[in-house]
């Protein structure tokens, strides 16, 4: 609906992607993002650089996207090939065009509770829990994992006084002794450690909500941080495939649309 309203007013939201090299999963993920754009009417832009692209080549592509008025928001697909400085590349992205919501400026906005693009997977998890009426406000949420893309920003988001959040949040990780002791006390468990089968049924309080946000690969098989037996005790459980992933992509589109809306109002 928001895209249609913008287009009716003469503005076409634009989402861009920059891919360096020929990593198969990365290429497929980028392709899915452009398929999503086509479905909802967002213009998509893509630049594919060779695996031997230099640091200067990649940063020049970022500058082109920063300066292109048709691109409201974009991302540089990670990981980058060895030898490239990911931090320098990501810092070159205009924070207002940061569709992933992970630029330090936008993470700072999150810490302050200020408006800005939210990290996509954390925002998607909050929306998913709200859509299924899982109680979060005032409840104990345990986030397993402290990574930059999910664990850390998710803990910040869930602790904010805003709808679907306002929780008591505990952050743990695989280096914590007696991890199960913390998990058993949680009303909501969000596993984002990237270790297959980390959360098992004996660690989960009966009726608790469990979100499997972390995944890893065994050959060509995608494995969840949440063991299959958790389904026997959880009151709510995300599917291994088709759960958090689609929500991440949906939030990516939302960030692009919101960036286009800001451009119109500027």
Secondary structure, DSSP 8 states (H G I E B T S, - for coil): -HHHHHHHTT---EEEEEEES--HHHHHHHHHHHHHHHHHT-EEEEEEE-TT--HHHHHHHHHHHHH-TT-SEEEE-SS--TTS-HHHHHHTS-GGGBTTS-SHHHHHHHHHT-SS---HHHHHHHHHHHHTT---TTSEEEEE---TTTHHHHHHHHHSSSTT---EEEEE-TTSTTHHHHHTT-SEEEE-S--TT-B-GGGS-TT-EEEE--EEEETTEEEESB-GGGGGT-SEE--SSSSHHHHHHHHHHHHHHHHHHHHHH-
